[in-house]
Amino acid sequence: MKEVPMWTITENKDWAYLETRFDWIKRMENVPQDAIYHAEGNVAIHTKMVLEALMAQPAYQQLLAQEQEILWAAALLHDVEKYSTTVIEPDGRITSNGHARKGAMTARQILYREAPASFTVREQVVSLVRYHGLPLWVFEKLDPAKALTIASMEVNTQWLALLARADVLGRICTDQDEMLYKIDCFEAFCREQSCWGTARNFATNEAKMYYMQHENAYSDYVPFEQPGAEVILMSGLPGAGKNTYIQKHYPDLPVVSLDDIRVARAISPTDKSGNGMVIQEAKEQARVFLRKQKSFIWNATDITRQMRLQLVELFITYKAAVKIIYVEVPYRELLKQNRNREAAIPDIVLERLIDKLEVPALWEVHEVSYSVAEVI
């Protein structure tokens, strides 16, 4: 078996080099932070301090080399979108609401296009960026246990605590001890909820979905009712190979295809009003199968969580089990495959879709399968 080389976002970790290598690092110097929480100064100063604090932690030093690289990259990227979300309020306070969510999207784009990583490595970095503030704020959520459960199915919570601790140690503030105590409480909560360094486990897929869809549900509850049919929801960028996957693995299963409807109605993929009609027609086709409790495939890009959750709600209303199959190929292969397909879309449109990509998470549906061609 061929040995997989260790991935790193960069071999040269000197800050001066990083500023010349990545534009998104250079601009950190110009992003101010609130002096109450970050008396050390701008985002660049903070990020350098976080990297130093991370590497100084004994728990980090005990990780495998590839695990260290994942966490190092996450620390480097954790505030990457503060530049676009930072606002100086009328009273002089500085905020950056939403920087973690937006930063996760940017991290995915960087590690897909600019510094290609394997799917597993990339999505761990992305999730660490997305949830890096959770250890400090989990108990302020409406349902802390559910928020933690969801996060555990996307990110290694043990690594998350390491990153959060480095984030706190890598700043100058008056409430550092209080924040470190919150991280200790986060670890205790993870252990109590059986998701310290591992995803929260459920007895069945039906139990998982019941918990996700009902308020005040117990995570150990196993519903008696079983789904009557299965809907396979394809997800992936145009040109990733969804049609090929279906033909290979499900040649006999009926397919509701948005592309087929567009072709039949002579509607362009970029026609927004036309696409609305396409989706409605596809949903009507789906309802026919759902009423008959007949399994089928829903074949569309479905690259955003909002679109997938809308569809999942429809399918589950009819008591169906839902399985997402996410298909991905490396960036350059994607561009090539899209150009060679009959229903090719312009490169500029494909790039916009890459910017919107949200990889399906395990908590979204009954089951998620990833068919990923890795970077060679």
Secondary structure as GFF3:
##gff-version 3
##sequence-region A 1 376
A	DSSP	alpha_helix	15	21	.	.	.	ID=ss1
A	DSSP	alpha_helix	23	26	.	.	.	ID=ss2
A	DSSP	three_ten_helix	27	30	.	.	.	ID=ss3
A	DSSP	alpha_helix	43	56	.	.	.	ID=ss4
A	DSSP	alpha_helix	58	61	.	.	.	ID=ss5
A	DSSP	alpha_helix	65	77	.	.	.	ID=ss6
A	DSSP	alpha_helix	82	85	.	.	.	ID=ss7
A	DSSP	beta_strand	87	88	.	.	.	ID=ss8
A	DSSP	beta_strand	94	95	.	.	.	ID=ss9
A	DSSP	alpha_helix	99	109	.	.	.	ID=ss10
A	DSSP	pi_helix	110	114	.	.	.	ID=ss11
A	DSSP	alpha_helix	119	130	.	.	.	ID=ss12
A	DSSP	alpha_helix	134	137	.	.	.	ID=ss13
A	DSSP	three_ten_helix	138	140	.	.	.	ID=ss14
A	DSSP	alpha_helix	144	152	.	.	.	ID=ss15
A	DSSP	alpha_helix	157	169	.	.	.	ID=ss16
A	DSSP	alpha_helix	176	192	.	.	.	ID=ss17
A	DSSP	alpha_helix	205	213	.	.	.	ID=ss18
A	DSSP	beta_strand	229	235	.	.	.	ID=ss19
A	DSSP	alpha_helix	242	249	.	.	.	ID=ss20
A	DSSP	beta_strand	255	257	.	.	.	ID=ss21
A	DSSP	alpha_helix	258	265	.	.	.	ID=ss22
A	DSSP	alpha_helix	272	291	.	.	.	ID=ss23
A	DSSP	beta_strand	296	299	.	.	.	ID=ss24
A	DSSP	alpha_helix	305	317	.	.	.	ID=ss25
A	DSSP	beta_strand	320	328	.	.	.	ID=ss26
A	DSSP	alpha_helix	331	340	.	.	.	ID=ss27
A	DSSP	alpha_helix	347	356	.	.	.	ID=ss28
A	DSSP	beta_strand	367	372	.	.	.	ID=ss29
###
